[in-house]
Amino acid sequence: MVLQDAFEAAQQFLDEEIRPEHALELVIVKCAEDEEGWAFSYNSRAFVEDGDIVSSLVGNGPIIVPRSGAAPYIGSMFGRSDL
């Protein structure tokens, strides 16, 4: 798996698991990579583009895409200083 594959897997996870629960448009904003895979952080487009704090997501962990090809999942930001 390469970065583009991981990004597409993260987008699919957003589409299927996270976006249906939110009225706001969500976008991936950052990616961190380590030996185990990728971590994609996301937030609302309104917050990213306009800084609208009311539209900011709070408490959302990154989408983890394992390099092994295992299913993506929501991770914890604790222990990762690069997100």
Buried (B, 14 or more C-beta within 10 A) or exposed (E): BEEEEBBEBBBEBBEEEBBEEEEBEBBBBEBBEEEEBBBBBBBBBBBBEEEEEEBBBEEBBBBBBBBEEEEBEEBEBEEBEEB
